[in-house]
Amino acid sequence: MSEHNETAIAELRREYVRGGLRRKDLTQEPMELFERWLKQACEAKLSDPTAMCVATVDEHGQPYQRIVLLKHFDTRSLVFYTNLGSRKAKHLAQNNQISLHFPWYQLERQVSFLGKAERLSSTEVIKYFHSRPRDSQIAAWASQQSSRISARGILEGKFLELKQKFQNGEVPLPSFWGGFKVEINSVEFWQGGANRLHDRFLYQREGGEWRIDRLAP
Ligand SMILES: Cc1cc2nc3c(=O)[nH]c(=O)nc-3n(C[C@H](O)[C@H](O)[C@H](O)COP(=O)(O)O)c2cc1C
């Protein structure tokens, strides 16, 4: 790595000027504030505003992260879909503790969730599966997500074969494809502030209520 490059990266920074997050801006329910921020992220035309970084841990406590798309949420939970044989699904079968993170840095914001992931039933998954483009449904069949493959051609061959197989009628839901509902017990909202004096508010579930604390930046 060249020294010049390192210096250039170290000098990349900016001031956060969009205004802070104050107690008066908070909602009693964290998902109400999340909904407001997500709406603003969509209105600001951020690319992939629903993309969230999902962290899971393996049996050795080694964390892994990857992006998935948020597909639904309500007052206590967030839902995403994935392959049930994938690495993340294997982690969650052993340890369902999970962290979700929305990096909306164009808005000088981030939101982090902690919670527990539960698998959705196939009845809950099927409606969403059939709302996806037909080729995405077929691709779900073609890919044993996170398994080793020797070449891209194998995947493409399988896709064409399955396209042929499912050419008439509905594509069935694969038994190895599903979703996770993350029941949240903590949410942190971060809004960048001038002079690195950022605003952070942490909501934590305590005895059926949300406790709200301001954290130092
Ligand atoms: C923008 C974006 C959206 C993605 N959305 C999903 C998704 O909704 N579900 C999914 O399983 N993988 C999604 N992926 C792929 C995952 O990041 C990841 O590669 C895959 O799920 C395998 O992860 P794992 O091996 O850790 O289980 C997305 C990737 C990107 C960059």
The ligand as an SDF file (V2000), in Angstrom:
LIG
                    3D

 31 33  0  0  0  0  0  0  0  0999 V2000
  -27.6950   -4.7630   -1.8380 C   0  0  0  0  0  0  0  0  0  0  0  0
  -27.6810   -6.2190   -1.4600 C   0  0  0  0  0  0  0  0  0  0  0  0
  -28.8660   -6.8500   -1.1170 C   0  0  0  0  0  0  0  0  0  0  0  0
  -28.8730   -8.1930   -0.7450 C   0  0  0  0  0  0  0  0  0  0  0  0
  -30.0460   -8.7550   -0.3250 N   0  0  0  0  0  0  0  0  0  0  0  0
  -30.0580  -10.0350    0.1090 C   0  0  0  0  0  0  0  0  0  0  0  0
  -31.2560  -10.5870    0.6740 C   0  0  0  0  0  0  0  0  0  0  0  0
  -32.3020   -9.9260    0.8240 O   0  0  0  0  0  0  0  0  0  0  0  0
  -31.2050  -11.8800    1.0680 N   0  0  0  0  0  0  0  0  0  0  0  0
  -30.0590  -12.6380    0.9780 C   0  0  0  0  0  0  0  0  0  0  0  0
  -30.0910  -13.8100    1.3480 O   0  0  0  0  0  0  0  0  0  0  0  0
  -28.9060  -12.1290    0.4860 N   0  0  0  0  0  0  0  0  0  0  0  0
  -28.8810  -10.8380    0.0590 C   0  0  0  0  0  0  0  0  0  0  0  0
  -27.7080  -10.3000   -0.4260 N   0  0  0  0  0  0  0  0  0  0  0  0
  -26.5080  -11.1660   -0.4780 C   0  0  0  0  0  0  0  0  0  0  0  0
  -25.8900  -11.2600    0.9140 C   0  0  0  0  0  0  0  0  0  0  0  0
  -25.1370  -10.0870    1.2030 O   0  0  0  0  0  0  0  0  0  0  0  0
  -24.9640  -12.4930    1.1100 C   0  0  0  0  0  0  0  0  0  0  0  0
  -23.9610  -12.5390    0.1300 O   0  0  0  0  0  0  0  0  0  0  0  0
  -25.7330  -13.8190    1.0730 C   0  0  0  0  0  0  0  0  0  0  0  0
  -26.9660  -13.7260    1.7470 O   0  0  0  0  0  0  0  0  0  0  0  0
  -24.9130  -14.9610    1.6560 C   0  0  0  0  0  0  0  0  0  0  0  0
  -24.5660  -14.6500    2.9870 O   0  0  0  0  0  0  0  0  0  0  0  0
  -24.0640  -15.7850    4.0200 P   0  0  0  0  0  0  0  0  0  0  0  0
  -23.1480  -16.7140    3.2510 O   0  0  0  0  0  0  0  0  0  0  0  0
  -23.3500  -15.0380    5.0910 O   0  0  0  0  0  0  0  0  0  0  0  0
  -25.2850  -16.4960    4.5240 O   0  0  0  0  0  0  0  0  0  0  0  0
  -27.6610   -8.9480   -0.7760 C   0  0  0  0  0  0  0  0  0  0  0  0
  -26.4660   -8.3050   -1.0980 C   0  0  0  0  0  0  0  0  0  0  0  0
  -26.4720   -6.9630   -1.4310 C   0  0  0  0  0  0  0  0  0  0  0  0
  -25.1490   -6.2910   -1.7170 C   0  0  0  0  0  0  0  0  0  0  0  0
  1  2  1  0
  2  3  1  0
  2 30  2  0
  3  4  2  0
  4  5  1  0
  4 28  1  0
  5  6  2  0
  6  7  1  0
  6 13  1  0
  7  8  2  0
  7  9  1  0
  9 10  1  0
 10 11  2  0
 10 12  1  0
 12 13  2  0
 13 14  1  0
 14 15  1  0
 14 28  1  0
 15 16  1  0
 16 17  1  0
 16 18  1  0
 18 19  1  0
 18 20  1  0
 20 21  1  0
 20 22  1  0
 22 23  1  0
 23 24  1  0
 24 25  2  0
 24 26  1  0
 24 27  1  0
 28 29  2  0
 29 30  1  0
 30 31  1  0
M  END
$$$$
